[in-house]
Amino acid sequence: MTTADPSFLSTAPLTRLLLGRRAFGPMGGGKAGVLVERNLMVYRRLWLTMVSGFFEPVFYLLSIGVGLGKLTGAVDGVPYAHYVAPGLLAVSAMNGAVFDATFNVFFKIKYGKIYDAMLATPLRVGDIALGDIVWAQLRGLMYSAAFLLVMLVMGLVHSWWALLALPVTVLIGFAFAAVGMASTSFMRSWQDFDLVTLALMPMFLFSGAFYPLSVYNHQVRVLIEILPLYHGIDLLRALTLGRVHIGLLWDVLYLAAMGLIGAAVAARRLEKLLLT
């Protein structure tokens, strides 16, 4: 689990960056980029916190995909480790994004008052929402890139379509980061984050990462296909196994819509919390 953002120690990195930057556009895209750069400056001394989140899906791959895979045989026409790996790649993107956009954002709002300090600079609420969503998305991308490299080394990639896997992990990270930040804006205490675990754990177990949906009856399959992680896993499995088809566009649209709606809600909720 990600620890609280240590940036409460100082807002100096942000101030130094903003003093030398110009604002760009009505949404402050340039200023949102400054916020991402600030987060990089904060975490450069806490690299162990960053890299620790990479190991969990790798351990699952080695224990379940490789270890248990020797007992299960082929699944959906491929060795079990090859089937599980794309699902864990999607989980890497989700975990990297959602925890940074929930626990750390909550700390910044309720305890560190980091966002209040940011609003004393040229940053606006939209810049803050966009900047931290992009940062959470990039963190998910870091985990995904490292995990994809592990897949390549282990020979778990079957197709050149896998070149699109990283852009897809960016989309997955965007969707979960935006919805994560929007959900965090409704949290009242740390106890409310039990709901985050309650939402993520069933998705992790039942979205098709470890076994195909054919093991369920029709009603359960319909429920699983509503889960956002399922769409990320479906996309990445098709790309890494070379099973691309037109139906994947629905997965892309689902995740894009989820991210855009989440970002809009997050910006509106932050404006209400910080400016009223």
The 8 nearest C-alpha neighbors of each residue, nearest first, counted from 0:
[[1, 2, 98, 52, 102, 94, 51, 99],
 [0, 2, 98, 3, 99, 102, 48, 52],
 [1, 3, 4, 0, 103, 102, 48, 5],
 [4, 2, 103, 5, 106, 102, 1, 104],
 [3, 5, 103, 6, 2, 106, 7, 107],
 [6, 4, 7, 3, 8, 41, 2, 42],
 [5, 7, 8, 4, 9, 41, 10, 113],
 [8, 6, 111, 5, 9, 113, 10, 4],
 [9, 7, 6, 5, 10, 111, 11, 4],
 [8, 10, 11, 7, 6, 12, 5, 13],
 [9, 11, 13, 12, 14, 6, 7, 8],
 [10, 12, 14, 9, 13, 15, 16, 8],
 [13, 11, 15, 14, 10, 37, 16, 40],
 [12, 14, 16, 11, 37, 15, 10, 17],
 [15, 13, 11, 17, 16, 12, 18, 10],
 [16, 14, 12, 18, 13, 17, 11, 19],
 [15, 17, 13, 14, 18, 19, 12, 20],
 [16, 18, 20, 14, 19, 15, 13, 33],
 [19, 17, 15, 16, 20, 14, 21, 13],
 [18, 20, 17, 16, 15, 21, 14, 22],
 [21, 19, 17, 18, 16, 22, 30, 33],
 [20, 22, 23, 19, 29, 17, 30, 18],
 [23, 21, 30, 29, 27, 20, 24, 28],
 [22, 24, 29, 27, 28, 21, 30, 25],
 [25, 23, 27, 26, 28, 22, 29, 30],
 [24, 26, 27, 23, 28, 22, 125, 126],
 [27, 25, 24, 28, 125, 126, 23, 31],
 [26, 28, 23, 30, 24, 29, 25, 126],
 [27, 29, 31, 30, 26, 23, 32, 24],
 [30, 28, 23, 32, 31, 27, 22, 33],
 [29, 31, 33, 27, 32, 28, 22, 126],
 [30, 32, 130, 126, 28, 34, 33, 29],
 [31, 33, 35, 29, 30, 34, 130, 36],
 [34, 32, 30, 36, 31, 35, 37, 29],
 [33, 35, 37, 31, 32, 36, 130, 38],
 [36, 34, 32, 38, 37, 33, 134, 130],
 [35, 37, 33, 39, 34, 38, 32, 40],
 [36, 38, 34, 40, 35, 39, 13, 12],
 [39, 37, 41, 35, 40, 36, 42, 34],
 [38, 40, 36, 42, 37, 41, 43, 35],
 [39, 41, 37, 38, 43, 42, 36, 12],
 [42, 40, 38, 39, 43, 6, 37, 44],
 [43, 41, 45, 39, 44, 40, 46, 38],
 [42, 44, 40, 45, 46, 41, 39, 38],
 [45, 43, 42, 46, 41, 40, 47, 39],
 [46, 44, 42, 47, 43, 48, 49, 41],
 [45, 47, 49, 48, 43, 44, 42, 50],
 [48, 46, 50, 49, 45, 51, 44, 52],
 [49, 47, 46, 51, 45, 50, 52, 1],
 [48, 50, 46, 47, 51, 52, 45, 42],
 [49, 51, 47, 52, 53, 48, 46, 54],
 [52, 50, 53, 48, 49, 54, 47, 55],
 [53, 51, 50, 54, 55, 49, 95, 142],
 [54, 52, 142, 51, 50, 55, 56, 57],
 [53, 55, 57, 52, 56, 51, 58, 50],
 [54, 56, 58, 57, 53, 52, 59, 51],
 [57, 55, 59, 58, 54, 87, 60, 91],
 [58, 56, 60, 54, 59, 55, 61, 146],
 [57, 59, 61, 55, 60, 56, 62, 54],
 [60, 58, 56, 62, 57, 63, 61, 55],
 [61, 59, 64, 57, 58, 63, 62, 56],
 [60, 62, 65, 58, 59, 64, 63, 66],
 [61, 63, 66, 59, 60, 65, 58, 64],
 [64, 62, 67, 66, 59, 60, 65, 61],
 [63, 65, 80, 60, 68, 61, 83, 79],
 [64, 66, 68, 61, 80, 63, 67, 62],
 [67, 65, 62, 68, 63, 69, 64, 61],
 [68, 66, 63, 69, 70, 65, 64, 62],
 [67, 69, 65, 79, 71, 64, 70, 66],
 [68, 70, 67, 66, 71, 72, 65, 79],
 [71, 69, 68, 67, 72, 66, 79, 65],
 [72, 70, 68, 69, 67, 73, 79, 74],
 [71, 73, 70, 78, 68, 69, 79, 74],
 [72, 74, 78, 77, 79, 76, 75, 71],
 [75, 73, 76, 77, 79, 78, 72, 82],
 [76, 74, 77, 73, 211, 82, 78, 79],
 [75, 77, 74, 73, 78, 82, 79, 72],
 [76, 78, 73, 74, 75, 81, 79, 82],
 [79, 77, 73, 81, 80, 74, 72, 82],
 [78, 80, 82, 68, 81, 73, 74, 64],
 [79, 81, 64, 83, 65, 82, 78, 68],
 [82, 80, 155, 79, 78, 84, 83, 77],
 [81, 83, 79, 80, 84, 77, 78, 85],
 [82, 84, 80, 86, 209, 81, 208, 64],
 [83, 85, 87, 86, 81, 82, 80, 88],
 [86, 84, 88, 236, 87, 235, 83, 232],
 [85, 87, 208, 232, 89, 88, 84, 83],
 [86, 88, 90, 84, 89, 85, 56, 91],
 [87, 89, 85, 91, 86, 90, 143, 84],
 [90, 88, 92, 86, 87, 91, 232, 231],
 [89, 91, 87, 93, 88, 92, 94, 86],
 [92, 90, 88, 94, 89, 93, 143, 142],
 [91, 93, 139, 89, 172, 90, 95, 143],
 [94, 92, 90, 96, 91, 172, 95, 97],
 [95, 93, 91, 97, 96, 92, 90, 98],
 [94, 96, 139, 138, 92, 93, 97, 91],
 [97, 95, 135, 139, 176, 136, 172, 93],
 [96, 98, 176, 100, 94, 175, 179, 99],
 [99, 97, 101, 100, 96, 102, 94, 1],
 [98, 100, 103, 135, 97, 101, 96, 102],
 [101, 99, 180, 97, 176, 98, 179, 104],
 [100, 102, 98, 104, 183, 179, 99, 180],
 [103, 101, 105, 104, 98, 99, 106, 3],
 [104, 102, 3, 4, 106, 99, 105, 101],
 [103, 105, 107, 101, 106, 100, 102, 108],
 [104, 106, 108, 102, 103, 107, 109, 101],
 [107, 105, 103, 110, 104, 109, 108, 111],
 [106, 108, 111, 113, 104, 112, 105, 109],
 [109, 107, 105, 112, 106, 110, 114, 104],
 [110, 108, 106, 107, 105, 112, 111, 187],
 [111, 109, 106, 112, 107, 108, 105, 113],
 [110, 112, 107, 7, 113, 106, 109, 108],
 [113, 111, 108, 107, 115, 110, 114, 109],
 [114, 112, 107, 111, 116, 115, 117, 7],
 [113, 115, 117, 116, 112, 108, 107, 118],
 [116, 114, 118, 112, 117, 113, 273, 119],
 [115, 117, 113, 114, 119, 118, 112, 10],
 [118, 116, 114, 119, 115, 120, 122, 113],
 [117, 119, 120, 115, 116, 122, 123, 114],
 [118, 120, 117, 116, 121, 115, 122, 114],
 [119, 121, 118, 122, 117, 14, 116, 17],
 [122, 120, 123, 119, 118, 17, 117, 22],
 [123, 121, 120, 118, 126, 117, 30, 124],
 [124, 122, 126, 125, 118, 127, 121, 27],
 [123, 125, 127, 126, 270, 128, 266, 269],
 [124, 126, 128, 127, 123, 266, 129, 26],
 [127, 125, 31, 129, 123, 124, 128, 27],
 [126, 128, 124, 130, 125, 129, 131, 31],
 [127, 129, 125, 131, 126, 130, 266, 132],
 [130, 128, 132, 126, 127, 131, 31, 125],
 [131, 129, 31, 127, 133, 34, 132, 128],
 [130, 132, 134, 133, 128, 129, 135, 127],
 [133, 131, 129, 135, 134, 130, 176, 177],
 [132, 134, 136, 130, 131, 135, 129, 137],
 [133, 135, 131, 137, 136, 35, 132, 130],
 [136, 134, 96, 138, 132, 137, 99, 133],
 [135, 137, 172, 133, 96, 139, 173, 134],
 [138, 136, 140, 134, 139, 135, 133, 141],
 [139, 137, 135, 141, 140, 95, 136, 96],
 [138, 140, 95, 92, 96, 136, 142, 137],
 [141, 139, 137, 143, 138, 142, 169, 144],
 [142, 140, 138, 144, 139, 143, 137, 145],
 [141, 143, 53, 139, 145, 140, 144, 91],
 [142, 144, 140, 146, 145, 141, 92, 91],
 [145, 143, 147, 141, 146, 142, 140, 148],
 [144, 146, 148, 142, 143, 147, 141, 149],
 [147, 145, 149, 143, 148, 144, 142, 150],
 [148, 146, 150, 144, 149, 145, 143, 151],
 [147, 149, 151, 145, 146, 150, 152, 144],
 [150, 148, 146, 152, 147, 151, 153, 145],
 [149, 151, 147, 155, 153, 148, 152, 154],
 [152, 150, 148, 154, 153, 149, 156, 155],
 [151, 153, 149, 154, 150, 148, 155, 147],
 [154, 152, 150, 151, 155, 149, 156, 148],
 [155, 153, 151, 152, 156, 150, 157, 81],
 [154, 156, 150, 81, 153, 151, 157, 84],
 [157, 155, 239, 154, 151, 158, 150, 240],
 [158, 156, 240, 239, 241, 155, 159, 154],
 [157, 159, 241, 160, 239, 161, 240, 156],
 [160, 158, 161, 162, 157, 241, 239, 238],
 [159, 161, 238, 158, 162, 163, 241, 239],
 [160, 162, 239, 164, 238, 159, 163, 158],
 [163, 161, 160, 164, 159, 165, 238, 166],
 [164, 162, 161, 166, 165, 160, 167, 238],
 [163, 165, 161, 167, 162, 166, 235, 168],
 [164, 166, 168, 167, 163, 169, 144, 162],
 [167, 165, 169, 168, 163, 164, 170, 162],
 [166, 168, 170, 164, 169, 165, 171, 163],
 [167, 169, 171, 165, 170, 166, 92, 172],
 [170, 168, 172, 166, 167, 171, 140, 173],
 [171, 169, 167, 173, 168, 172, 174, 166],
 [172, 170, 168, 174, 169, 173, 231, 167],
 [171, 173, 136, 169, 96, 175, 92, 170],
 [174, 172, 170, 176, 136, 171, 175, 258],
 [258, 173, 175, 171, 257, 172, 177, 176],
 [174, 176, 178, 172, 97, 177, 173, 179],
 [177, 175, 179, 97, 96, 173, 100, 132],
 [178, 176, 261, 262, 180, 179, 258, 174],
 [177, 179, 261, 181, 175, 180, 176, 182],
 [180, 178, 176, 182, 177, 100, 181, 101],
 [181, 179, 100, 183, 177, 182, 178, 101],
 [180, 182, 265, 178, 184, 179, 183, 264],
 [183, 181, 179, 184, 180, 185, 178, 186],
 [184, 182, 180, 186, 185, 101, 181, 179],
 [183, 185, 182, 181, 186, 268, 180, 269],
 [186, 184, 183, 182, 187, 181, 268, 191],
 [187, 185, 183, 184, 191, 188, 182, 192],
 [186, 188, 185, 191, 189, 190, 184, 183],
 [189, 187, 190, 191, 186, 192, 109, 105],
 [188, 190, 191, 192, 187, 186, 193, 102],
 [191, 189, 192, 188, 193, 187, 194, 186],
 [192, 190, 193, 189, 188, 194, 186, 187],
 [193, 191, 194, 195, 190, 189, 196, 186],
 [192, 194, 196, 191, 195, 190, 197, 189],
 [193, 195, 197, 192, 196, 191, 198, 190],
 [196, 194, 192, 198, 197, 193, 199, 191],
 [197, 195, 199, 193, 198, 194, 200, 192],
 [196, 198, 194, 195, 199, 200, 193, 201],
 [199, 197, 195, 196, 200, 194, 201, 202],
 [200, 198, 196, 202, 201, 197, 203, 195],
 [199, 201, 203, 202, 196, 197, 198, 204],
 [202, 200, 204, 203, 205, 199, 198, 197],
 [203, 201, 206, 199, 205, 200, 204, 228],
 [202, 204, 200, 201, 205, 199, 206, 90],
 [205, 203, 201, 202, 206, 200, 208, 209],
 [204, 206, 202, 207, 201, 203, 223, 208],
 [207, 205, 229, 202, 208, 223, 203, 204],
 [206, 208, 210, 211, 209, 205, 212, 229],
 [207, 209, 86, 83, 206, 210, 87, 232],
 [210, 208, 83, 207, 211, 86, 204, 82],
 [209, 211, 207, 208, 212, 214, 74, 83],
 [212, 210, 213, 207, 214, 209, 75, 208],
 [211, 213, 214, 215, 220, 207, 210, 223],
 [212, 214, 211, 215, 216, 220, 210, 217],
 [213, 215, 212, 211, 216, 210, 220, 217],
 [216, 214, 213, 212, 219, 220, 217, 218],
 [215, 217, 219, 218, 220, 214, 213, 212],
 [216, 218, 220, 219, 221, 215, 213, 222],
 [217, 219, 221, 220, 216, 222, 215, 223],
 [218, 220, 222, 221, 217, 216, 215, 223],
 [221, 219, 223, 217, 222, 218, 215, 212],
 [220, 222, 224, 218, 219, 223, 217, 225],
 [223, 221, 219, 225, 220, 224, 218, 226],
 [224, 222, 220, 225, 226, 221, 206, 219],
 [223, 225, 221, 226, 222, 229, 220, 230],
 [224, 226, 223, 222, 227, 221, 229, 230],
 [225, 227, 223, 224, 229, 228, 202, 206],
 [228, 226, 229, 230, 225, 231, 254, 253],
 [227, 229, 231, 230, 226, 232, 206, 202],
 [230, 228, 206, 232, 227, 231, 226, 233],
 [231, 229, 250, 233, 228, 227, 232, 234],
 [230, 232, 228, 234, 233, 229, 89, 171],
 [233, 231, 86, 229, 235, 234, 230, 89],
 [232, 234, 230, 236, 231, 235, 229, 237],
 [235, 233, 231, 237, 232, 236, 247, 230],
 [234, 236, 238, 232, 237, 85, 233, 164],
 [237, 235, 85, 239, 233, 238, 234, 232],
 [236, 238, 242, 243, 234, 240, 235, 241],
 [237, 239, 161, 160, 235, 241, 236, 240],
 [238, 240, 161, 156, 236, 241, 157, 158],
 [241, 239, 157, 237, 238, 242, 158, 236],
 [242, 240, 158, 238, 239, 237, 243, 160],
 [243, 241, 237, 240, 238, 244, 236, 239],
 [242, 244, 237, 241, 238, 245, 247, 160],
 [245, 243, 246, 247, 242, 237, 248, 241],
 [244, 246, 247, 248, 243, 249, 250, 242],
 [247, 245, 248, 244, 249, 250, 243, 251],
 [246, 248, 250, 249, 245, 244, 234, 251],
 [247, 249, 251, 246, 250, 245, 252, 244],
 [250, 248, 252, 247, 251, 246, 253, 245],
 [249, 251, 230, 253, 247, 248, 252, 254],
 [252, 250, 248, 249, 254, 253, 255, 247],
 [253, 251, 255, 249, 250, 254, 256, 248],
 [252, 254, 250, 256, 251, 255, 249, 257],
 [255, 253, 257, 251, 256, 252, 174, 258],
 [256, 254, 252, 258, 257, 253, 251, 259],
 [255, 257, 259, 253, 258, 254, 252, 260],
 [258, 256, 254, 260, 255, 174, 259, 261],
 [174, 257, 259, 261, 255, 177, 256, 260],
 [260, 258, 262, 256, 261, 257, 255, 263],
 [261, 259, 263, 257, 262, 258, 256, 264],
 [260, 262, 178, 177, 258, 264, 259, 263],
 [263, 261, 177, 265, 259, 260, 264, 258],
 [262, 264, 260, 266, 265, 261, 259, 267],
 [263, 265, 267, 261, 262, 266, 181, 268],
 [264, 266, 181, 262, 268, 263, 267, 180],
 [267, 265, 269, 263, 264, 268, 128, 125],
 [266, 268, 270, 264, 265, 269, 263, 271],
 [267, 269, 271, 265, 270, 266, 264, 184],
 [270, 268, 272, 266, 271, 267, 273, 265],
 [269, 271, 267, 268, 273, 272, 274, 124],
 [270, 272, 268, 269, 275, 274, 273, 267],
 [273, 271, 269, 270, 274, 275, 268, 184],
 [272, 274, 270, 271, 269, 275, 115, 114],
 [273, 275, 270, 271, 272, 269, 124, 115],
 [274, 271, 273, 272, 270, 269, 268, 267]]
